[in-house]
Protein backbone atom coordinates (compact mmCIF):
# COMPACT_ATOMS: atom_id res chain seq x y z
CA UNK A 1 0.00 0.00 0.00
CA UNK A 2 1.43 3.43 -0.90
CA UNK A 3 2.27 6.10 1.64
CA UNK A 4 -0.39 8.69 2.50
CA UNK A 5 0.41 12.20 1.36
CA UNK A 6 0.06 14.99 3.91
CA UNK A 7 -2.70 17.48 3.06
CA UNK A 8 -0.62 20.66 3.12
CA UNK A 9 -3.57 23.03 3.61
CA UNK A 10 -4.52 21.16 6.77
CA UNK A 11 -0.90 20.93 7.97
CA UNK A 12 -0.58 24.73 7.86
CA UNK A 13 -3.69 25.21 10.00
CA UNK A 14 -3.48 22.41 12.58
CA UNK A 15 -0.72 21.44 15.01
CA UNK A 16 -0.44 18.13 16.85
CA UNK A 17 0.55 18.40 20.53
CA UNK A 18 2.90 15.97 22.28
CA UNK A 19 -0.09 14.14 23.76
CA UNK A 20 -1.67 13.79 20.30
CA UNK A 21 -4.36 16.48 20.59
CA UNK A 22 -5.09 18.67 17.56
CA UNK A 23 -4.95 22.43 18.06
CA UNK A 24 -6.27 25.12 15.71
CA UNK A 25 -6.64 28.91 15.73
CA UNK A 26 -9.93 30.79 15.81
CA UNK A 27 -11.14 32.75 12.77
CA UNK A 28 -12.12 36.45 12.53
CA UNK A 29 -9.11 37.90 14.35
CA UNK A 30 -7.28 39.83 11.63
CA UNK A 31 -9.17 43.04 10.88
CA UNK A 32 -12.29 45.05 11.74
CA UNK A 33 -11.43 44.59 15.43
CA UNK A 34 -12.81 47.93 16.68
CA UNK A 35 -16.42 46.70 16.78
CA UNK A 36 -15.51 43.43 18.54
CA UNK A 37 -15.58 43.35 22.33
CA UNK A 38 -12.44 42.77 24.41
CA UNK A 39 -13.73 39.44 25.66
CA UNK A 40 -14.52 38.30 22.12
CA UNK A 41 -11.04 39.29 20.91
CA UNK A 42 -9.44 37.42 23.84
CA UNK A 43 -11.42 34.30 22.95
CA UNK A 44 -10.35 34.60 19.30
CA UNK A 45 -6.70 34.90 20.38
CA UNK A 46 -6.65 31.54 22.20
CA UNK A 47 -6.11 28.19 20.49
CA UNK A 48 -8.92 25.66 20.29
CA UNK A 49 -8.77 21.88 20.25
CA UNK A 50 -10.34 19.69 17.59
CA UNK A 51 -12.14 16.60 18.88
CA UNK A 52 -14.69 14.02 17.86
CA UNK A 53 -15.22 12.65 14.39
CA UNK A 54 -13.61 15.71 12.77
CA UNK A 55 -10.35 15.01 14.65
CA UNK A 56 -10.20 11.56 13.10
CA UNK A 57 -10.65 13.04 9.62
CA UNK A 58 -8.00 15.73 10.23
CA UNK A 59 -5.48 13.18 11.57
CA UNK A 60 -6.08 11.10 8.45
CA UNK A 61 -5.45 14.18 6.26
CA UNK A 62 -2.18 14.79 8.16
CA UNK A 63 -1.08 11.19 7.76
CA UNK A 64 -0.92 10.75 11.56
CA UNK A 65 -2.34 7.80 13.47
C-alpha positions in Angstrom: 0.0 0.0 0.0 1.4 3.4 -0.9 2.3 6.1 1.6 -0.4 8.7 2.5 0.4 12.2 1.4 0.1 15.0 3.9 -2.7 17.5 3.1 -0.6 20.7 3.1 -3.6 23.0 3.6 -4.5 21.2 6.8 -0.9 20.9 8.0 -0.6 24.7 7.9 -3.7 25.2 10.0 -3.5 22.4 12.6 -0.7 21.4 15.0 -0.4 18.1 16.9 0.6 18.4 20.5 2.9 16.0 22.3 -0.1 14.1 23.8 -1.7 13.8 20.3 -4.4 16.5 20.6 -5.1 18.7 17.6 -4.9 22.4 18.1 -6.3 25.1 15.7 -6.6 28.9 15.7 -9.9 30.8 15.8 -11.1 32.8 12.8 -12.1 36.4 12.5 -9.1 37.9 14.4 -7.3 39.8 11.6 -9.2 43.0 10.9 -12.3 45.1 11.7 -11.4 44.6 15.4 -12.8 47.9 16.7 -16.4 46.7 16.8 -15.5 43.4 18.5 -15.6 43.3 22.3 -12.4 42.8 24.4 -13.7 39.4 25.7 -14.5 38.3 22.1 -11.0 39.3 20.9 -9.4 37.4 23.8 -11.4 34.3 22.9 -10.4 34.6 19.3 -6.7 34.9 20.4 -6.6 31.5 22.2 -6.1 28.2 20.5 -8.9 25.7 20.3 -8.8 21.9 20.3 -10.3 19.7 17.6 -12.1 16.6 18.9 -14.7 14.0 17.9 -15.2 12.6 14.4 -13.6 15.7 12.8 -10.4 15.0 14.6 -10.2 11.6 13.1 -10.7 13.0 9.6 -8.0 15.7 10.2 -5.5 13.2 11.6 -6.1 11.1 8.5 -5.4 14.2 6.3 -2.2 14.8 8.2 -1.1 11.2 7.8 -0.9 10.7 11.6 -2.3 7.8 13.5 
